Amino acid sequence: MTTSLIPEWKASEAIILAWPHQDTDWAPWLEDVRQTYLSIIRVINASQTGVILLCREDDMADVESRLLSDAKVMLIQADYNDTWARDFAFLSCGSTDAPFPVEFSFNGWGNKFDASKDNEVNKRYLAPLCREPLRTSSIVAEGGALEIDDKGNLLSTASCLFNPERNGDMQADAYQQEFTTYLGCSTFTIFEHGHLEGDDTDGHIDTLVRFTPTAGLVIQAAENRPDDSHYEGLAALVQECAAAFPDHELYLLPLPAMFNEDGDRLPASYANYLICNHTVLLPVYGQPEDSDAVAVMQQAFPHHDIVPVNCATLVQQFGSLHCISMQVPCNTLTTDVIHQLNSGVTRYV
């Protein structure tokens, strides 16, 4: 069975999010993070895309009261551990005419956190929304750890894949075989360098390197901070990218320096953006580097609208905009679901 993971810049009909609730680690910032989610939903809807919003039963009425009357949001009553949908929601593979959902096992980034409920989300709540049946790989892998272009070039990182708490001593060739089978990759590049302090994911690729639709690579670099503790590793990552993809244009993002109240470095990455049809939702953090990041992204995505979204609250929990979201390409969802998504704020039954 060969398939093809669909690049993020292909047309989407929905974005999957999970509403922050009081029993998640968002509790200290709950109202702030909910306002961030509402801002993200507005930008997604403005990009001609609906939102599938996982939500606990106790929060349903409150969420409905917060949404704009013309919002295109379908609420799904669900139980889940946390809100990092990028890492537990299904990936979409196959042709853009008939995509099908694919899932891997999710174990909380190498058994760091309880993810038993998150790992059931696809089977319990999301698979019934799709036209095609869910396909399941037995290995542990997260959506944020995988980046692909429209030629089947797949990217990941050694620090993530080779954490023994994911798949034991599984080696690169075994990973490549699994990803070829389930994701249809034609090449598989594992980067050895680059990691952001405070990143619980062991260096997800979506915080470091992303493809563009025009043979480019957007890289979270640190050229603006040569004395930063990240500089050496990120500079080595840039060199790896240049060597692996010599024909690609490299777009180097500046690195912000953010810390929490305890003085811990936060993994604020501008590379953690979400492509939503002709819009790129770019996380910004209220930092001096924000405007430079917007300028770099406008060069990297000349045919997209770059919309900055303040994600300063998201990074307090060591993630950002791409981490909380998962795109669903057109033709994935059933006709009934699409009709409901276009009917305002509704509850899925």
C-alpha positions as CSV (number, residue, x, y, z in Angstrom):
1,M,0.0,0.0,0.0
2,T,1.5,3.3,-1.0
3,T,0.0,6.6,-0.2
4,S,1.0,10.3,-0.2
5,L,0.8,12.7,2.8
6,I,-0.8,15.8,1.4
7,P,1.2,19.0,1.9
8,E,-0.3,21.7,4.1
9,W,-0.6,24.2,1.4
10,K,-3.1,22.2,-0.5
11,A,-6.7,23.4,-0.2
12,S,-8.3,22.8,3.2
13,E,-11.9,22.5,4.2
14,A,-11.4,22.4,7.9
15,I,-9.0,22.9,10.8
16,I,-9.2,20.7,13.9
17,L,-8.8,22.3,17.3
18,A,-9.4,21.2,20.9
19,W,-10.8,23.8,23.3
20,P,-8.7,24.4,26.4
21,H,-10.4,23.3,29.5
22,Q,-9.7,23.7,33.2
23,D,-8.2,20.2,33.7
24,T,-5.5,20.8,31.1
25,D,-2.2,22.5,31.8
26,W,-3.7,25.7,30.5
27,A,-5.5,26.3,33.9
28,P,-3.2,29.2,35.0
29,W,-3.8,31.0,31.7
30,L,-7.3,29.7,30.8
31,E,-9.1,32.9,29.9
32,D,-6.1,34.3,28.0
33,V,-5.6,31.1,26.0
34,R,-9.3,30.8,25.2
35,Q,-9.2,34.4,23.8
36,T,-6.2,33.3,21.6
37,Y,-8.3,30.4,20.3
38,L,-11.1,32.7,19.4
39,S,-8.8,34.9,17.5
40,I,-7.4,31.9,15.6
41,I,-10.9,30.7,14.8
42,R,-11.8,34.1,13.3
43,V,-8.7,34.0,11.0
44,I,-9.4,30.4,10.0
45,N,-13.0,31.3,9.1
46,A,-11.9,34.3,7.2
47,S,-9.7,32.0,5.1
48,Q,-12.8,30.2,3.9
49,T,-12.2,27.3,6.2
50,G,-14.5,25.7,8.9
51,V,-13.3,24.7,12.3
52,I,-13.9,21.3,13.9
53,L,-13.7,22.0,17.6
54,L,-13.3,19.2,20.1
55,C,-15.0,20.4,23.3
56,R,-16.0,18.9,26.7
57,E,-19.7,18.7,27.4
58,D,-19.4,21.1,30.3
59,D,-17.9,23.8,28.1
60,M,-20.2,23.6,25.1
61,A,-22.7,26.3,26.0
62,D,-19.9,28.7,27.1
63,V,-18.1,28.2,23.8
64,E,-21.2,28.8,21.8
65,S,-21.8,32.1,23.6
66,R,-18.3,33.2,22.8
67,L,-18.4,32.6,19.0
68,L,-19.5,35.1,16.5
69,S,-23.0,34.5,15.1
70,D,-21.6,33.9,11.6
71,A,-18.7,31.6,12.7
72,K,-18.3,28.3,10.9
73,V,-17.6,26.0,13.8
74,M,-18.8,22.4,14.4
75,L,-18.4,21.4,18.1
76,I,-17.8,17.8,18.9
77,Q,-18.4,16.6,22.4
78,A,-15.1,14.8,23.3
79,D,-12.9,13.8,26.1
80,Y,-9.2,14.5,25.7
81,N,-6.0,15.1,27.8
82,D,-4.8,18.3,26.2
83,T,-5.1,20.5,23.2
84,W,-2.1,19.6,21.0
85,A,-4.1,18.4,18.0
86,R,-1.2,18.5,15.6
87,D,0.2,15.4,17.4
88,F,-2.9,13.3,17.9
89,A,-5.3,14.2,15.1
90,F,-5.2,12.2,11.9
91,L,-2.9,13.0,8.9
92,S,-4.5,13.2,5.5
93,C,-3.0,11.1,2.7
94,G,-3.8,9.9,-0.9
95,S,-4.9,12.1,-3.8
96,T,-6.5,15.5,-3.3
97,D,-9.6,14.0,-4.9
98,A,-10.1,11.4,-2.3
99,P,-7.9,11.8,0.8
100,F,-8.1,9.3,3.6
101,P,-7.1,9.6,7.3
102,V,-4.0,8.0,8.7
103,E,-3.0,7.9,12.4
104,F,0.0,6.8,14.4
105,S,0.1,6.0,18.1
106,F,0.6,9.0,20.4
107,N,2.2,8.5,23.8
108,G,2.7,12.0,25.1
109,W,6.0,12.7,23.3
110,G,7.8,9.6,24.7
111,N,5.7,9.0,27.8
112,K,6.3,12.5,29.3
113,F,2.6,13.1,29.8
114,D,-0.6,11.0,30.0
115,A,-2.1,10.9,26.4
116,S,-4.4,7.9,26.7
117,K,-7.5,9.9,25.9
118,D,-5.8,11.9,23.1
119,N,-4.7,8.6,21.5
120,E,-8.4,7.6,21.2
121,V,-9.6,10.9,19.6
122,N,-9.3,9.7,15.9
123,K,-11.2,6.4,16.4
124,R,-13.8,7.8,18.8
125,Y,-14.6,11.3,17.3
126,L,-12.8,12.2,14.0
127,A,-12.8,9.1,11.8
128,P,-16.6,9.1,11.6
129,L,-16.5,12.5,9.9
130,C,-14.4,11.2,7.0
131,R,-15.4,9.7,3.7
132,E,-12.7,7.0,3.8
133,P,-11.8,4.6,6.7
134,L,-9.1,5.4,9.1
135,R,-5.7,3.6,8.5
136,T,-3.6,3.0,11.6
137,S,0.1,2.5,12.0
138,S,1.3,0.8,15.2
139,I,4.4,2.9,15.7
140,V,4.6,6.1,17.8
141,A,4.8,9.3,15.7
142,E,3.4,12.8,15.9
143,G,2.2,15.1,13.2
144,G,4.5,17.9,14.4
145,A,7.4,15.6,13.8
146,L,6.7,15.2,10.1
147,E,7.0,17.8,7.2
148,I,6.5,16.9,3.6
149,D,6.4,18.7,0.2
150,D,4.5,17.9,-3.0
151,K,7.4,15.8,-4.3
152,G,7.3,13.4,-1.3
153,N,10.3,14.7,0.5
154,L,9.7,14.0,4.2
155,L,11.6,15.7,7.0
156,S,12.0,14.8,10.7
157,T,14.6,15.1,13.4
158,A,16.9,12.5,15.1
159,S,16.3,13.9,18.6
160,C,12.6,13.1,18.3
161,L,12.6,9.9,16.3
162,F,15.4,8.2,18.2
163,N,14.0,8.9,21.7
164,P,13.7,5.3,23.0
165,E,10.5,6.1,24.8
166,R,8.8,6.3,21.4
167,N,9.8,3.2,19.5
168,G,12.6,1.6,21.4
169,D,15.7,1.2,19.2
170,M,13.9,1.6,15.9
171,Q,16.4,2.8,13.3
172,A,16.2,5.2,10.4
173,D,15.6,2.5,7.7
174,A,12.7,1.0,9.6
175,Y,11.2,4.5,10.0
176,Q,11.6,5.1,6.3
177,Q,9.9,1.8,5.5
178,E,6.9,2.7,7.7
179,F,6.6,6.2,6.4
180,T,6.9,5.0,2.8
181,T,4.1,2.6,3.5
182,Y,1.7,5.0,5.3
183,L,2.8,8.4,4.0
184,G,4.2,7.7,0.6
185,C,7.4,9.6,1.0
186,S,10.0,9.3,-1.8
187,T,12.9,10.6,0.3
188,F,13.4,10.8,4.0
189,T,15.7,13.4,5.6
190,I,16.5,13.2,9.4
191,F,18.2,16.4,10.6
192,E,20.7,16.0,13.4
193,H,20.9,19.6,14.6
194,G,18.6,22.2,16.0
195,H,16.5,22.1,19.2
196,L,14.7,24.8,21.1
197,E,15.1,25.0,24.9
198,G,11.9,24.1,26.7
199,D,10.6,22.0,23.8
200,D,8.9,18.9,25.3
201,T,8.6,17.3,21.9
202,D,12.4,16.5,21.6
203,G,12.7,18.8,18.6
204,H,9.7,18.6,16.4
205,I,10.4,19.6,12.8
206,D,7.5,22.1,12.8
207,T,9.4,24.3,15.2
208,L,12.5,24.2,13.0
209,V,12.2,23.6,9.2
210,R,9.2,23.9,6.9
211,F,8.8,23.6,3.2
212,T,7.2,26.2,0.9
213,P,5.2,25.5,-2.2
214,T,7.9,27.2,-4.3
215,A,10.9,24.9,-3.5
216,G,11.9,26.9,-0.4
217,L,12.8,26.0,3.2
218,V,11.7,28.3,6.1
219,I,14.2,27.7,9.0
220,Q,14.0,28.9,12.6
221,A,17.5,30.3,12.7
222,A,19.4,32.5,15.2
223,E,21.4,34.8,12.9
224,N,20.1,37.8,14.9
225,R,21.5,36.3,18.2
226,P,25.1,35.1,17.6
227,D,25.7,34.9,21.4
228,D,22.5,32.9,22.1
229,S,22.8,29.4,23.4
230,H,20.8,28.2,20.4
231,Y,23.1,29.8,17.8
232,E,25.5,27.0,17.2
233,G,22.9,24.3,16.8
234,L,20.6,26.3,14.6
235,A,23.5,27.5,12.4
236,A,24.4,23.8,12.0
237,L,20.8,23.1,11.0
238,V,20.9,25.7,8.3
239,Q,24.0,24.1,6.9
240,E,22.3,20.7,7.0
241,C,19.3,22.1,5.1
242,A,21.6,23.7,2.4
243,A,23.4,20.4,2.0
244,A,20.3,18.3,1.8
245,F,18.4,20.6,-0.5
246,P,20.9,22.6,-2.6
247,D,18.3,23.7,-5.1
248,H,16.0,25.2,-2.4
249,E,15.8,28.8,-1.4
250,L,16.5,29.2,2.3
251,Y,14.4,31.7,4.4
252,L,16.0,32.3,7.8
253,L,13.7,33.5,10.6
254,P,14.9,35.5,13.5
255,L,14.9,34.0,17.0
256,P,13.1,35.7,19.8
257,A,14.2,35.3,23.5
258,M,11.2,34.6,25.8
259,F,11.2,33.4,29.4
260,N,8.5,32.5,31.8
261,E,8.0,33.7,35.3
262,D,10.4,31.1,36.6
263,G,13.1,32.3,34.2
264,D,12.9,29.2,32.0
265,R,13.5,29.8,28.2
266,L,10.3,29.3,26.2
267,P,10.5,27.6,22.8
268,A,9.0,30.5,20.8
269,S,9.3,29.6,17.1
270,Y,8.1,31.6,14.1
271,A,8.4,28.4,12.1
272,N,5.3,27.0,13.9
273,Y,2.9,28.7,11.5
274,L,-0.3,27.2,10.0
275,I,-1.0,27.4,6.2
276,C,-4.8,27.7,5.7
277,N,-5.6,28.0,2.0
278,H,-4.3,31.4,0.8
279,T,-3.5,32.5,4.4
280,V,-0.5,31.8,6.6
281,L,-1.3,32.2,10.2
282,L,2.0,33.3,11.7
283,P,2.6,33.1,15.4
284,V,4.0,36.3,16.9
285,Y,4.9,36.9,20.5
286,G,5.0,40.6,21.2
287,Q,8.8,40.6,20.6
288,P,11.1,43.0,18.7
289,E,11.7,40.2,16.1
290,D,8.0,39.9,15.1
291,S,8.1,42.4,12.3
292,D,11.2,40.8,10.8
293,A,9.6,37.4,10.9
294,V,6.6,38.8,9.0
295,A,8.9,40.2,6.4
296,V,10.7,36.9,6.0
297,M,7.4,35.0,5.6
298,Q,6.2,37.4,3.0
299,Q,9.2,36.6,1.0
300,A,8.8,32.9,1.5
301,F,5.1,32.9,0.7
302,P,4.6,35.6,-1.9
303,H,1.2,34.2,-3.0
304,H,-0.2,34.0,0.5
305,D,-1.6,36.6,3.0
306,I,0.6,36.6,6.1
307,V,-1.6,37.2,9.2
308,P,0.2,37.6,12.5
309,V,-1.5,36.0,15.5
310,N,-0.4,36.8,19.0
311,C,0.6,33.4,20.5
312,A,2.5,34.7,23.6
313,T,0.1,32.8,25.8
314,L,0.4,29.5,23.8
315,V,4.2,29.5,24.3
316,Q,3.7,29.5,28.0
317,Q,2.9,25.9,27.7
318,F,5.9,25.3,25.4
319,G,4.0,25.1,22.1
320,S,2.5,27.4,19.5
321,L,0.0,27.8,16.7
322,H,0.9,24.9,14.5
323,C,1.0,22.6,17.5
324,I,-2.6,23.1,18.4
325,S,-4.0,22.7,14.9
326,M,-4.5,20.1,12.2
327,Q,-5.6,20.9,8.7
328,V,-8.1,18.7,6.8
329,P,-7.7,18.8,3.0
330,C,-10.7,19.3,0.8
331,N,-12.7,16.1,-0.1
332,T,-11.8,14.4,3.2
333,L,-15.0,15.0,5.1
334,T,-18.4,13.6,4.3
335,T,-21.0,15.8,2.5
336,D,-23.1,16.0,5.6
337,V,-20.2,17.2,7.7
338,I,-19.3,19.9,5.1
339,H,-22.9,21.1,5.0
340,Q,-23.0,21.3,8.8
341,L,-19.6,23.2,8.9
342,N,-21.1,25.8,6.5
343,S,-24.2,26.2,8.7
344,G,-22.9,28.4,11.4
345,V,-22.1,27.3,15.0
346,T,-23.5,23.7,15.4
347,R,-23.1,20.6,17.5
348,Y,-22.2,17.4,15.8
349,V,-24.6,14.6,16.6
